[in-house]
Amino acid sequence: MGHTTPSPTPRIRTAALLVAVEGLAIAAFGVLDLLDLHRDRVVLAVVTSLFFFAYASLLLASARGLWRLQVWVRAPIAFTQLIQLGIAWNLRDASPALSGVLAVTAAVVLWGTLSPGTSTLLREVDEAAHDSPS
């Protein structure tokens, strides 16, 4: 019989979009670091920018994977959101507004990625992919 691929739920779409926005923001930081290039810190600026671009690529690939209901994305997304919660905690006194945005965003992404409904859907999609003949 015909097999239909489920579509992402609104909570998964929200989490994927937020992760994509985070990835674009990190890439923007990489560009800004390159634009602020000074003669005495060329190597540092280039290496930092390369790190930002690699990290942004991981986030964007994870957002795409989550949108496509791929199971592998949960680990890198959860890891990056836990780091983001730590950054939010460290910024709580210096920049309460930014801290709040980072914390709320990370919480929403973790909820959208790790909630029981998402887990069930991803498990079903993964099992269907393994059961289907190649």
C-alpha positions as CSV (number, residue, x, y, z in Angstrom):
1,M,0.0,0.0,0.0
2,G,1.0,3.6,-0.2
3,H,3.3,5.0,2.5
4,T,3.0,8.6,3.4
5,T,5.8,10.4,5.1
6,P,4.6,12.4,8.1
7,S,5.2,16.1,8.1
8,P,6.8,18.0,10.9
9,T,4.5,19.2,13.6
10,P,4.2,22.9,14.5
11,R,6.5,22.4,17.5
12,I,9.1,20.7,15.3
13,R,8.8,23.5,12.7
14,T,9.2,26.1,15.4
15,A,12.3,24.4,16.8
16,A,13.8,24.0,13.4
17,L,13.2,27.6,12.5
18,L,14.8,28.8,15.7
19,V,17.8,26.7,15.2
20,A,18.1,28.0,11.7
21,V,18.0,31.6,13.0
22,E,20.7,30.7,15.5
23,G,22.8,29.3,12.7
24,L,22.4,32.5,10.7
25,A,23.2,34.7,13.7
26,I,26.4,32.7,14.4
27,A,27.4,33.0,10.7
28,A,26.8,36.8,11.0
29,F,29.2,36.9,14.0
30,G,31.8,35.2,11.8
31,V,31.3,37.8,9.1
32,L,31.5,40.6,11.6
33,D,34.7,39.2,13.1
34,L,36.3,39.1,9.6
35,L,35.1,42.7,9.0
36,D,36.8,43.8,12.2
37,L,40.1,42.3,11.0
38,H,43.2,44.1,12.5
39,R,46.8,43.5,11.5
40,D,47.8,42.3,15.0
41,R,45.0,39.7,15.2
42,V,44.7,38.2,11.7
43,V,45.1,34.6,12.7
44,L,42.8,34.9,15.6
45,A,40.1,36.5,13.5
46,V,40.4,34.0,10.7
47,V,40.3,31.0,13.1
48,T,37.4,32.4,15.1
49,S,35.5,33.1,11.9
50,L,36.1,29.6,10.6
51,F,34.9,28.2,13.9
52,F,31.7,30.4,13.7
53,F,31.1,29.2,10.1
54,A,31.6,25.5,11.0
55,Y,29.3,25.9,14.0
56,A,26.7,27.8,11.9
57,S,26.9,25.0,9.3
58,L,26.2,22.4,11.9
59,L,23.2,24.4,13.2
60,L,21.8,24.9,9.7
61,A,22.2,21.3,8.8
62,S,20.6,20.3,12.1
63,A,17.7,22.6,11.4
64,R,17.2,21.1,8.0
65,G,17.5,17.6,9.4
66,L,14.9,18.4,12.1
67,W,12.5,19.8,9.5
68,R,13.0,16.5,7.5
69,L,12.4,14.5,10.7
70,Q,15.9,12.9,10.8
71,V,16.7,11.4,14.2
72,W,20.5,12.2,14.2
73,V,19.8,15.9,14.8
74,R,18.6,15.6,18.3
75,A,22.1,15.2,19.9
76,P,23.8,18.2,18.3
77,I,20.7,20.4,18.8
78,A,20.4,19.4,22.5
79,F,24.1,20.0,23.0
80,T,24.1,23.4,21.5
81,Q,21.0,24.5,23.4
82,L,22.5,23.4,26.7
83,I,25.6,25.5,25.8
84,Q,23.3,28.4,25.0
85,L,21.6,28.0,28.4
86,G,25.0,28.3,30.0
87,I,25.8,31.4,28.0
88,A,22.4,32.9,29.0
89,W,23.2,32.2,32.7
90,N,26.6,33.9,32.4
91,L,25.0,37.0,30.7
92,R,22.2,37.3,33.3
93,D,23.8,40.3,35.0
94,A,25.6,42.0,32.1
95,S,22.7,41.8,29.6
96,P,19.4,40.5,31.2
97,A,17.4,41.0,27.9
98,L,19.8,39.0,25.8
99,S,20.1,36.4,28.5
100,G,16.3,36.1,28.5
101,V,16.1,35.7,24.8
102,L,18.8,33.1,24.7
103,A,17.3,31.1,27.6
104,V,13.7,31.2,26.2
105,T,14.9,30.3,22.7
106,A,16.9,27.3,24.0
107,A,14.0,26.2,26.2
108,V,11.6,26.3,23.2
109,V,14.0,24.4,21.0
110,L,14.7,21.8,23.6
111,W,10.9,21.4,24.1
112,G,10.3,21.1,20.4
113,T,13.2,18.6,19.9
114,L,13.0,16.4,23.0
115,S,9.2,16.4,23.9
116,P,7.5,13.0,24.0
117,G,5.4,13.7,20.9
118,T,8.5,14.6,18.9
119,S,10.4,11.5,20.1
120,T,7.5,9.3,19.1
121,L,7.2,10.8,15.6
122,L,11.0,10.7,15.0
123,R,11.1,7.1,16.2
124,E,8.2,6.1,13.9
125,V,9.9,7.8,10.9
126,D,13.2,6.1,11.7
127,E,11.6,2.7,12.0
128,A,9.7,3.2,8.8
129,A,12.9,4.2,7.0
130,H,14.7,1.0,8.3
131,D,11.7,-1.2,7.5
132,S,11.3,0.0,3.9
133,P,13.1,-1.9,1.2
134,S,15.9,0.1,-0.4
